[in-house]
Amino acid sequence: SMPVRSIISSPANGTRLPAGTRSVSLRGAAWAGDLTARAVDVSTDFGATWTPATLQAPRNRYDWHRWTAQVPLPSDGYYEVWA
């Protein structure tokens, strides 16, 4: 009934990580109205590759599904995180 929506809640937009950081912990939430989100994937390379996130069960039928993921950062530089 609703397209799945996913947000990234951590790290915040514009976060700068120390040089040499090789992975980042992500946290967010997904919502699908009265349906269930079955999966969330995240990408740090503009969608070329995707890493599955771990979904938690919602607290009630209409609640957001919280998710977490650990993604590698192969080098220092600029990354956009997509979910």
C-alpha positions as CSV (number, residue, x, y, z in Angstrom):
1,S,0.0,0.0,0.0
2,M,3.0,2.3,0.5
3,P,6.4,2.3,-1.1
4,V,9.1,1.4,1.4
5,R,10.9,4.4,2.8
6,S,14.2,4.2,4.6
7,I,16.2,6.8,6.5
8,I,19.7,6.9,7.8
9,S,19.8,8.3,11.4
10,S,23.5,7.8,12.2
11,P,26.0,9.0,11.3
12,A,24.5,12.4,10.7
13,N,24.7,14.2,7.3
14,G,28.1,15.8,6.9
15,T,29.9,13.7,9.5
16,R,33.7,13.7,9.1
17,L,35.5,10.5,10.2
18,P,39.2,10.4,11.1
19,A,41.7,9.6,8.4
20,G,42.3,5.9,8.2
21,T,38.8,4.9,9.2
22,R,38.0,1.6,7.3
23,S,34.4,0.9,8.3
24,V,31.4,2.8,9.6
25,S,28.5,1.7,11.7
26,L,25.2,2.8,10.3
27,R,21.8,3.0,11.9
28,G,18.4,3.9,10.5
29,A,14.8,2.9,10.0
30,A,12.5,1.7,7.2
31,W,8.7,2.0,6.9
32,A,6.2,0.4,4.6
33,G,2.8,1.6,5.9
34,D,0.7,-1.3,6.8
35,L,3.1,-3.7,5.1
36,T,6.4,-5.2,6.4
37,A,9.8,-4.1,5.2
38,R,11.6,-7.4,4.4
39,A,15.1,-6.0,3.7
40,V,17.2,-2.9,3.7
41,D,20.5,-2.7,1.8
42,V,23.1,0.1,2.0
43,S,25.6,1.4,-0.5
44,T,28.7,3.6,-0.2
45,D,29.6,3.5,-3.9
46,F,26.6,5.1,-5.6
47,G,24.7,1.8,-5.9
48,A,27.4,-0.3,-7.6
49,T,27.4,-2.7,-4.6
50,W,25.0,-3.2,-1.7
51,T,25.5,-4.5,1.9
52,P,22.5,-6.0,3.6
53,A,21.4,-4.4,6.9
54,T,20.1,-6.2,9.9
55,L,16.4,-5.5,10.5
56,Q,14.7,-5.5,13.9
57,A,11.1,-6.5,14.2
58,P,8.8,-3.5,14.6
59,R,7.2,-2.8,18.0
60,N,3.7,-2.7,16.4
61,R,2.2,-3.1,12.9
62,Y,2.7,0.5,11.9
63,D,6.0,1.2,13.5
64,W,9.3,1.8,11.7
65,H,11.6,-1.2,11.4
66,R,15.0,-0.2,13.0
67,W,18.1,-1.4,11.1
68,T,21.9,-1.5,11.6
69,A,24.7,-2.2,9.2
70,Q,28.5,-2.1,9.2
71,V,30.0,-1.1,5.9
72,P,33.6,-1.0,4.7
73,L,35.4,2.1,3.6
74,P,38.2,1.1,1.3
75,S,40.1,4.4,1.5
76,D,39.9,7.9,2.8
77,G,37.6,10.2,0.8
78,Y,34.1,11.3,0.2
79,Y,31.2,8.8,0.6
80,E,27.5,9.1,0.1
81,V,25.6,6.5,2.0
82,W,22.4,5.2,0.3
83,A,19.7,3.0,1.9
